[in-house]
Amino acid sequence: MMQTIPIETFLENMNAYDLIIDARSPQEYGESHIPHATNLYALSDDEHAQVGTIYKQISPFEARLKGASFVCLNAARHIQELYPAFTPGSKIAIYCARGGMRSSSLGTILSSIGYPIDRVIGGYKSYRAFVTEYLENLPQINFITLTGNTGCGKSDLLQDLTNVIDLEKMANHYGSVFGDVNGAQPSQKEFQNRLAHAVLALDLERSAFVEAESRRIGKITLSGSLYKHMEQGFRIEITAPIEQRVERIMRMYDSMDENFFRERMERISPYISRDDKEATIAAFENGDLPKVSEILLTQYYDKVYKVTVQPSMTICNDDHAKTIETLKGIQDEQQR
Protein backbone atom coordinates (compact mmCIF):
# COMPACT_ATOMS: atom_id res chain seq x y z
CA MET A 1 0.00 0.00 0.00
CA MET A 2 1.18 3.52 -0.76
CA GLN A 3 -0.23 6.60 0.94
CA THR A 4 0.61 10.28 0.52
CA ILE A 5 1.57 12.34 3.56
CA PRO A 6 2.28 16.06 4.03
CA ILE A 7 5.81 17.22 4.81
CA GLU A 8 4.80 18.01 8.40
CA THR A 9 3.77 14.39 9.05
CA PHE A 10 6.96 13.13 7.44
CA LEU A 11 9.15 15.35 9.61
CA GLU A 12 7.31 14.42 12.80
CA ASN A 13 7.91 10.73 12.11
CA MET A 14 11.21 10.96 10.28
CA ASN A 15 13.25 9.06 12.87
CA ALA A 16 10.79 6.16 12.77
CA TYR A 17 11.50 5.27 9.13
CA ASP A 18 13.75 2.31 8.40
CA LEU A 19 14.46 3.75 4.95
CA ILE A 20 13.97 7.14 3.32
CA ILE A 21 14.24 6.93 -0.47
CA ASP A 22 15.31 9.90 -2.55
CA ALA A 23 14.02 9.04 -6.02
CA ARG A 24 15.69 12.00 -7.75
CA SER A 25 18.72 11.69 -10.01
CA PRO A 26 22.19 11.19 -8.49
CA GLN A 27 23.17 14.75 -9.44
CA GLU A 28 20.17 16.23 -7.65
CA TYR A 29 20.84 14.03 -4.63
CA GLY A 30 24.53 14.97 -4.60
CA GLU A 31 23.76 18.68 -4.47
CA SER A 32 21.57 18.31 -1.39
CA HIS A 33 19.13 15.87 0.14
CA ILE A 34 17.18 15.07 3.28
CA PRO A 35 19.57 13.76 5.95
CA HIS A 36 19.83 9.95 6.08
CA ALA A 37 18.00 9.54 2.75
CA THR A 38 19.26 6.89 0.33
CA ASN A 39 19.40 7.63 -3.38
CA LEU A 40 17.41 4.94 -5.21
CA TYR A 41 16.82 6.97 -8.36
CA ALA A 42 13.85 6.54 -10.65
CA LEU A 43 15.89 8.09 -13.48
CA SER A 44 19.67 8.44 -13.77
CA ASP A 45 21.18 11.82 -14.65
CA ASP A 46 21.28 11.00 -18.36
CA GLU A 47 17.80 9.43 -18.34
CA HIS A 48 16.37 12.44 -16.53
CA ALA A 49 17.84 14.73 -19.20
CA GLN A 50 16.52 12.54 -22.01
CA VAL A 51 12.98 12.48 -20.63
CA GLY A 52 13.03 16.25 -20.14
CA THR A 53 14.11 16.81 -23.73
CA ILE A 54 11.41 14.50 -25.08
CA TYR A 55 8.78 16.25 -22.95
CA LYS A 56 9.72 19.67 -24.37
CA GLN A 57 10.48 18.75 -27.97
CA ILE A 58 8.08 15.89 -28.74
CA SER A 59 5.22 15.29 -26.30
CA PRO A 60 4.41 14.65 -22.63
CA PHE A 61 3.01 11.20 -23.50
CA GLU A 62 6.20 10.00 -25.19
CA ALA A 63 8.23 11.43 -22.30
CA ARG A 64 6.16 9.42 -19.82
CA LEU A 65 6.49 6.34 -22.03
CA LYS A 66 10.26 6.64 -22.12
CA GLY A 67 10.42 7.47 -18.43
CA ALA A 68 8.33 4.44 -17.48
CA SER A 69 10.71 2.09 -19.28
CA PHE A 70 13.68 3.61 -17.47
CA VAL A 71 11.92 3.45 -14.08
CA CYS A 72 11.12 -0.24 -14.51
CA LEU A 73 14.73 -1.09 -15.32
CA ASN A 74 16.06 0.96 -12.40
CA ALA A 75 13.45 -0.42 -10.02
CA ALA A 76 14.54 -3.97 -10.90
CA ARG A 77 18.07 -3.16 -9.75
CA HIS A 78 16.92 -1.34 -6.61
CA ILE A 79 14.75 -4.26 -5.55
CA GLN A 80 17.85 -6.43 -5.40
CA GLU A 81 19.36 -3.92 -2.95
CA LEU A 82 16.22 -3.68 -0.80
CA TYR A 83 15.67 -7.32 0.06
CA PRO A 84 16.53 -8.93 2.45
CA ALA A 85 17.85 -5.78 4.16
CA PHE A 86 14.30 -4.40 4.23
CA THR A 87 11.28 -6.66 4.73
CA PRO A 88 7.58 -5.90 4.07
CA GLY A 89 7.37 -4.83 7.71
CA SER A 90 9.89 -2.02 7.17
CA LYS A 91 8.66 1.56 7.38
CA ILE A 92 9.63 3.36 4.14
CA ALA A 93 9.18 6.93 2.93
CA ILE A 94 9.87 8.18 -0.60
CA TYR A 95 10.17 11.59 -2.21
CA CYS A 96 11.27 13.13 -5.51
CA ALA A 97 11.68 16.74 -6.63
CA ARG A 98 8.02 17.80 -6.32
CA GLY A 99 6.23 14.67 -5.20
CA GLY A 100 5.34 13.80 -8.78
CA MET A 101 5.93 11.03 -11.29
CA ARG A 102 9.30 9.73 -10.12
CA SER A 103 8.34 9.01 -6.52
CA SER A 104 4.87 7.88 -7.61
CA SER A 105 6.21 5.45 -10.23
CA LEU A 106 8.92 3.90 -8.06
CA GLY A 107 6.67 3.92 -5.00
CA THR A 108 3.89 2.13 -6.89
CA ILE A 109 6.26 -0.67 -7.93
CA LEU A 110 7.59 -1.11 -4.40
CA SER A 111 4.13 -1.01 -2.81
CA SER A 112 2.79 -3.53 -5.34
CA ILE A 113 5.25 -6.17 -4.10
CA GLY A 114 4.33 -5.59 -0.46
CA TYR A 115 6.28 -2.63 0.89
CA PRO A 116 4.17 -0.05 2.76
CA ILE A 117 5.22 3.33 1.29
CA ASP A 118 4.67 6.88 2.54
CA ARG A 119 5.06 9.30 -0.39
CA VAL A 120 5.82 12.89 0.61
CA ILE A 121 3.45 15.45 -0.90
CA GLY A 122 5.41 18.21 -2.62
CA GLY A 123 8.61 16.17 -2.38
CA TYR A 124 11.96 17.82 -1.84
CA LYS A 125 10.55 21.22 -2.79
CA SER A 126 8.19 21.16 0.21
CA TYR A 127 11.03 20.01 2.45
CA ARG A 128 13.25 22.88 1.32
CA ALA A 129 10.43 25.36 1.92
CA PHE A 130 10.22 24.07 5.48
CA VAL A 131 14.00 24.32 6.03
CA THR A 132 14.23 27.86 4.66
CA GLU A 133 11.30 29.10 6.73
CA TYR A 134 12.53 27.36 9.88
CA LEU A 135 16.07 28.75 9.70
CA GLU A 136 14.86 32.30 9.15
CA ASN A 137 12.42 32.10 12.07
CA LEU A 138 14.18 29.95 14.63
CA PRO A 139 12.72 29.39 18.08
CA GLN A 140 14.57 30.98 21.00
CA ILE A 141 17.96 29.29 21.50
CA ASN A 142 19.94 30.18 24.60
CA PHE A 143 23.47 29.78 23.30
CA ILE A 144 26.70 29.55 25.22
CA THR A 145 28.97 30.99 22.55
CA LEU A 146 32.62 29.96 22.70
CA THR A 147 35.02 32.62 21.41
CA GLY A 148 38.79 32.85 21.41
CA ASN A 149 41.87 32.70 19.25
CA THR A 150 42.67 29.93 16.78
CA GLY A 151 44.08 26.78 18.31
CA CYS A 152 42.57 27.19 21.77
CA GLY A 153 40.57 23.96 21.40
CA LYS A 154 37.03 25.23 20.90
CA SER A 155 36.22 22.55 18.31
CA ASP A 156 37.68 19.83 20.54
CA LEU A 157 35.53 21.03 23.42
CA LEU A 158 32.36 20.87 21.32
CA GLN A 159 33.08 17.19 20.61
CA ASP A 160 32.85 16.35 24.33
CA LEU A 161 29.88 18.54 25.25
CA THR A 162 26.15 17.88 24.79
CA ASN A 163 23.43 20.02 23.23
CA VAL A 164 25.85 21.33 20.63
CA ILE A 165 25.72 22.98 17.21
CA ASP A 166 29.05 22.33 15.44
CA LEU A 167 28.92 24.72 12.50
CA GLU A 168 32.46 24.12 11.25
CA LYS A 169 31.93 20.37 11.16
CA MET A 170 28.69 20.76 9.20
CA ALA A 171 30.34 23.25 6.82
CA ASN A 172 33.54 21.14 6.54
CA HIS A 173 35.55 24.33 7.05
CA TYR A 174 37.64 25.79 9.87
CA GLY A 175 36.45 29.32 9.17
CA SER A 176 39.79 30.75 8.01
CA VAL A 177 41.75 31.12 4.77
CA PHE A 178 43.18 27.64 5.39
CA GLY A 179 39.76 26.37 6.44
CA ASP A 180 38.95 24.07 3.53
CA VAL A 181 42.04 21.91 4.02
CA ASN A 182 39.84 18.81 4.43
CA GLY A 183 38.23 19.14 1.01
CA ALA A 184 35.13 20.59 -0.60
CA GLN A 185 32.32 22.14 1.38
CA PRO A 186 28.71 21.02 1.04
CA SER A 187 26.36 23.15 -1.00
CA GLN A 188 24.49 25.94 0.77
CA LYS A 189 21.29 23.89 0.61
CA GLU A 190 22.97 20.80 2.03
CA PHE A 191 24.45 22.82 4.90
CA GLN A 192 21.06 24.35 5.65
CA ASN A 193 19.49 20.87 5.74
CA ARG A 194 22.11 19.64 8.21
CA LEU A 195 21.75 22.77 10.33
CA ALA A 196 17.95 22.62 10.49
CA HIS A 197 18.04 19.05 11.78
CA ALA A 198 20.81 19.87 14.25
CA VAL A 199 18.67 22.66 15.70
CA LEU A 200 15.58 20.43 15.75
CA ALA A 201 17.60 17.91 17.78
CA LEU A 202 18.48 20.46 20.48
CA ASP A 203 16.88 20.45 23.90
CA LEU A 204 15.66 24.05 23.90
CA GLU A 205 15.02 23.88 27.66
CA ARG A 206 18.82 23.83 28.12
CA SER A 207 21.56 26.15 26.91
CA ALA A 208 23.29 25.00 23.74
CA PHE A 209 26.98 25.33 22.91
CA VAL A 210 28.18 26.89 19.66
CA GLU A 211 31.46 28.34 18.45
CA ALA A 212 31.46 32.02 17.49
CA GLU A 213 31.64 32.47 13.72
CA SER A 214 31.25 35.26 11.21
CA ARG A 215 28.21 35.26 8.93
CA ARG A 216 30.26 33.29 6.39
CA ILE A 217 32.12 30.01 6.91
CA GLY A 218 34.06 29.62 3.69
CA LYS A 219 31.39 29.73 0.97
CA ILE A 220 28.55 28.99 3.42
CA THR A 221 26.34 31.79 4.74
CA LEU A 222 24.57 31.54 8.10
CA SER A 223 20.95 32.59 8.43
CA GLY A 224 20.33 35.93 10.07
CA SER A 225 18.16 34.33 12.73
CA LEU A 226 20.86 31.87 13.83
CA TYR A 227 23.57 34.53 13.80
CA LYS A 228 21.47 36.79 15.99
CA HIS A 229 20.99 34.05 18.58
CA MET A 230 24.72 33.31 18.56
CA GLU A 231 25.62 36.98 19.03
CA GLN A 232 23.16 37.27 21.92
CA GLY A 233 24.55 34.19 23.64
CA PHE A 234 26.51 34.01 26.90
CA ARG A 235 30.01 34.54 25.53
CA ILE A 236 32.92 32.59 26.98
CA GLU A 237 36.43 33.32 25.74
CA ILE A 238 38.58 30.20 25.56
CA THR A 239 42.33 30.74 25.91
CA ALA A 240 45.24 28.29 25.93
CA PRO A 241 49.05 28.29 26.25
CA ILE A 242 50.86 28.86 22.94
CA GLU A 243 52.48 25.41 23.16
CA GLN A 244 49.08 23.70 23.17
CA ARG A 245 47.78 25.96 20.42
CA VAL A 246 50.75 25.06 18.22
CA GLU A 247 50.14 21.37 18.86
CA ARG A 248 46.49 21.67 17.83
CA ILE A 249 47.09 23.73 14.71
CA MET A 250 49.79 21.29 13.57
CA ARG A 251 47.08 18.69 13.01
CA MET A 252 45.67 20.88 10.25
CA TYR A 253 48.99 21.62 8.54
CA ASP A 254 50.10 18.00 8.75
CA SER A 255 47.62 17.01 6.02
CA MET A 256 48.20 20.08 3.83
CA ASP A 257 49.91 19.64 0.46
CA GLU A 258 52.48 22.15 -0.76
CA ASN A 259 50.41 23.65 -3.59
CA PHE A 260 47.49 24.33 -1.25
CA PHE A 261 49.82 25.84 1.36
CA ARG A 262 51.59 28.16 -1.10
CA GLU A 263 48.32 29.32 -2.67
CA ARG A 264 46.90 30.22 0.75
CA MET A 265 50.12 31.97 1.79
CA GLU A 266 49.69 34.20 -1.27
CA ARG A 267 46.16 35.01 -0.19
CA ILE A 268 47.28 36.22 3.23
CA SER A 269 50.20 38.28 1.86
CA PRO A 270 48.46 41.61 2.59
CA TYR A 271 48.02 40.63 6.25
CA ILE A 272 51.47 39.27 7.14
CA SER A 273 54.93 40.84 6.85
CA ARG A 274 57.24 39.72 4.07
CA ASP A 275 59.79 38.40 6.57
CA ASP A 276 57.19 36.33 8.42
CA LYS A 277 55.77 35.02 5.15
CA GLU A 278 59.20 33.94 3.91
CA ALA A 279 60.06 32.38 7.28
CA THR A 280 56.78 30.44 7.26
CA ILE A 281 57.34 29.07 3.76
CA ALA A 282 60.94 28.12 4.59
CA ALA A 283 59.79 26.29 7.72
CA PHE A 284 57.15 24.41 5.71
CA GLU A 285 59.72 23.36 3.12
CA ASN A 286 61.96 22.08 5.93
CA GLY A 287 59.11 20.11 7.49
CA ASP A 288 59.20 22.29 10.61
CA LEU A 289 55.46 22.32 11.27
CA PRO A 290 55.78 23.64 14.84
CA LYS A 291 57.53 26.73 13.48
CA VAL A 292 54.93 27.13 10.70
CA SER A 293 52.13 26.93 13.25
CA GLU A 294 53.71 29.33 15.72
CA ILE A 295 54.42 32.03 13.14
CA LEU A 296 50.95 31.85 11.63
CA LEU A 297 49.26 31.86 15.04
CA THR A 298 51.15 34.84 16.43
CA GLN A 299 51.76 36.87 13.27
CA TYR A 300 48.58 36.17 11.30
CA TYR A 301 45.63 34.54 13.13
CA ASP A 302 45.93 36.52 16.38
CA LYS A 303 46.19 39.79 14.51
CA VAL A 304 43.51 39.24 11.85
CA TYR A 305 40.93 37.24 13.82
CA LYS A 306 40.75 39.39 16.93
CA VAL A 307 37.94 38.95 19.47
CA THR A 308 35.96 42.18 19.11
CA VAL A 309 33.05 41.56 21.49
CA GLN A 310 33.77 41.56 25.21
CA PRO A 311 33.18 38.07 26.64
CA SER A 312 31.12 37.41 29.77
CA MET A 313 33.98 35.33 31.17
CA THR A 314 37.30 33.75 30.21
CA ILE A 315 38.44 30.15 30.72
CA CYS A 316 42.02 28.96 30.21
CA ASN A 317 41.80 25.63 28.42
CA ASP A 318 45.13 24.22 29.62
CA ASP A 319 43.33 21.10 30.91
CA HIS A 320 40.68 19.76 28.51
CA ALA A 321 38.85 17.59 31.07
CA LYS A 322 38.74 20.41 33.61
CA THR A 323 37.42 22.87 31.02
CA ILE A 324 34.69 20.41 30.02
CA GLU A 325 33.55 20.10 33.63
CA THR A 326 33.54 23.89 34.03
CA LEU A 327 31.46 24.37 30.88
CA LYS A 328 29.01 21.65 31.93
CA GLY A 329 28.63 23.40 35.26
CA ILE A 330 27.84 26.70 33.53
CA GLN A 331 25.29 24.92 31.33
CA ASP A 332 23.63 23.34 34.37
CA GLU A 333 23.66 26.64 36.26
CA GLN A 334 21.92 28.46 33.40
CA GLN A 335 19.17 25.84 33.35
CA ARG A 336 18.20 26.46 36.95
N, C-alpha and C positions, 0 to 999 in steps of 0.2 A: 504494500500500500504506500502511496505517496500523498502527502498532504502539504499544502503551502502554509507558511507561517510568516508573520511580520518580523522585521529586524529586531524589534524590542523583545519578542518571545525568544528568538534565537540567542540574543545576548544574555538574557536572563538564565538560559539553560546551557550556555556554551560549554561549560566545564563538564557537563553530563554526557556529552557526545563521545563516543568511541572513535569516530572518524568524521572529520569535516572535509568535504571534497570541494576543491576549487576546480570547476570545469572549464575555466578559461584557458587560453593558449599559454604555453610555457613563458613566452615573452611578457605577457600581461602579469602572470604570476610572479615572474622574477622582478618586475618593477616594484610591486607591493602586493601584499595579500593579507588576509585575516590570520593572526597568529595561530600556529599549530595546524593550519590547513594543509592538506596534501594535494598536489597538483595531479589530478587524473583528468586530463584534458579531453573535451569532446572533439576539438579540432586542434591540430598542431598549428604552429605559426604559419607554415606554408599553406596548409589547408584553409585556415581562417582567411588568409589573404585571397585565395582562389575563390572561395564562396562569396566574399565581399565583392570581388570584381564581377562575378557572374550576376549577382543581385543588381548591381548598378548598370551593367552593360547589356544584359540579356533579359532576365526576368526573375522575380522573386520565387516563382515556382521551381525553375531550374536550379536556382541557388539552394532551395530547400532539398531538392532531389539529390544534388551533389553532396550537400552537407550530411544528409541522412546516411549515405553510403559510407562517408568518412567516419561518422559517429559509430556506426555498427562495427566497423573494423577496429576502431580504437577501444570500444567497449569490450570487445572480445579479449583484447590484451589486458585491460584493466581487471576483468573478472578473474584472470589467473593470479593477479596480485592480491585480490581481496580475500579469496578463500584459500586456506582455512583460517587465515589471520582474523577475519571478521565473519561471524556466523549470522544467521537470520535474526538472532536475538540482539545483535549489535545496534546501537543507536547511531544513526548516520544523518548528517545534514549535508546539503549540496547547494552551491550557488554558482552563478556565472556573472557576466558583466552587469546585466540589468534584470536578472531573473527570468530570462526568456528562453529561446529555443535550446540553447546548449545544455543548461541545467535540466530543462524539461525532458529533452531527448535522452540524455544519459540517465537521469533519475527514473524515467519510465522503464528503461531496460532493467535497471537494478531492482526496481520494485517488483517487476513482473516475475523475477526469479526468487522473490521472497524476502528481499531486504526492505525493512520499513524506512522510508526516506522522508525527511523534512526539507522541503525546498524553500529557500529564503526569497520572499517577495521583494522585488527591486534589486536583488543580488548585491554585488559589490558596490554598486552606486549608492544604494540605501545605507550600506555600512559606512561608506566614506562620508556621507552626509551626517551620520551620527557622530563620527569621530571629529569632524571639523567643528560641528556645533558644540560638542562636549569640551573640546580643548579651548575654545574661545569663551566658554562660560563655565569654568570649573567651579566645583563646590569649594567652600572654604577649606584650605589646607594650612595647618599650623606647622610651618617648616622650621627646622633647626638647620640653618644654612652655614655650611663649613667654608670658611675663607682661608686665605693664607698663600704663601709663596709656593712656587713649583717645587716638588720633591719633598714636601712635608708630610706626605702619607695620607692625604685626604681620601684618595681612591681606595687605598688599602683599608682604611677605617670603614668605609661604606660596605666593604665585603663582609665585615664581621658584625655589622649592626642590623637591626630589623626595622621594618617600616621605612624602606629606603627607595628613593628614586635615583638611579645611577645614569645620569644623562650621557656622560662620556662613553660608557659601555654601550648604551643603546645607539649612540651616534658613531661608534667605532672611531673615536677621535679624542685626542688628549686636550684639545682646545687651544693649541698653540701652532706656530708655523711648522713645527715638526710633528704635529698631532696625528697625521694620517700615516704614520710609520707602519701600522699594522694592515694597511691595505685600503681598499675602496670603502667609502661610506655608503650606507643605505640611501635610497631615495628619500626625499622629503616626506612623501606619503607613507613609506614603510616606517620611517622614524615616528611619524605621528601615530601610526597604528600601535607600535610598541609602547609609546608613551601613554596613550589613552588607556591601554590595558594595565600598565604599571600603576597608573593613578587609581583605576577602578579596584585594584587589588589592595590599596592602602586601607588601613584602619584609620578612618578620619576622626575617631575619638581620641587618638594619640598623636603626638607630634611626629612628623616625618623628617628624616634626614635627607639633605640634598647638598651637592657641592655648588658653590657660587660659580656662575658662568655668565658670559656676556650673552646678548641676544642671539649671537651666531656661534655655533660650534662647527668649525670648518665650513662646509656648504649648507649645513642644517640651520634653520631658523626656528627659535622657540616661539610659542604662542605668547601673545601679550598677557593673557590671563595667568599663565604659569609663571612668567617672568615677574609679574607683579607680586604674586604670592612668595616667590623666592626672595625678592628684595625686601619684603615686609617681615621676613622670618627673623627668628632670634639668631643673631650672627655670632658665630664662634670662630675666632682666628686660631688656626692650627700652625704652630711653629715647630721647628726641629733643628738639632745641631747640623752644621754644614756637612759633617762627615756622613751622617745618615742620609741627608738629602742627596749627596753625591752617589751614595750606594744605590738609592732608589732610581735616580735618573739614568744610571748606567744600564739598567735593565732595558731601557728604551733604545739607547744608542748601540747596545750590543747586537741588535738585530737589524741595524740600519746599513744598507749598502752604500758604497762610496758615491755613486752618482746622485742618489737621493740626498745624501749629506751635503755634497757640494752645491747642489741646486738650492737647498734651503739656506745654506750659508750666504749665498748671493742675495737671497730675499731679505735677509736681516742686515745686510751691509749698511743701510742708512741708520741702524740703531745700535751699532757696535763699532768700536774704534778699529782702525786698520790693523794696529798692532795686535789687538785681542783676536781679531778675525784670523790673522795669519798664524798666531800661536795656536789657535783652536784647530785649524786645518793641519798644521804640522803635528800636533798631538794625535789627531785622528789617524794620520798616515803612519805614525809610529806605534799605533795600537794602544796608546796611553788614554784609555777611556776615562779613568778618574780625572785626569787633567782636562779633557774635553768637557766633562760634566761640570767641573768646578768653575771653569772660565765662563761657560754659558750661563750657569746659575747666577754667578755674582755680577757678570758684566753685561748680561742680556736680560734674562728672565726677571731678576729682581728689580731691574730698572724700568723695563717696559710694562710688566704686569704688576704694577703696584696696587696694593689694597687701598681703595679710595674712600670706602665707607667705614666709619668707626665701628669696630665690633663691640658686642655687648660684653664679651669676655675673651680671654686668651688662654689657650692650653698648650703647653710644651709637650709635643708628642715624642719624647725621648724613650718612652716605654709604651709600646703598642697596647699591651694587655691592660695597663693602668689607664691609658687614655680611653679605651673602650668602656671600661667600668665607669669612668667619670661621665662619659657621654650618655651611657645608659641611665645613670643616676639623674642627669639633667632631664632626660626624656621622661622618666618616671615622675620627677618633681613637677614638670609642667602639666602632667595629666591630672594631678591632684586638685 
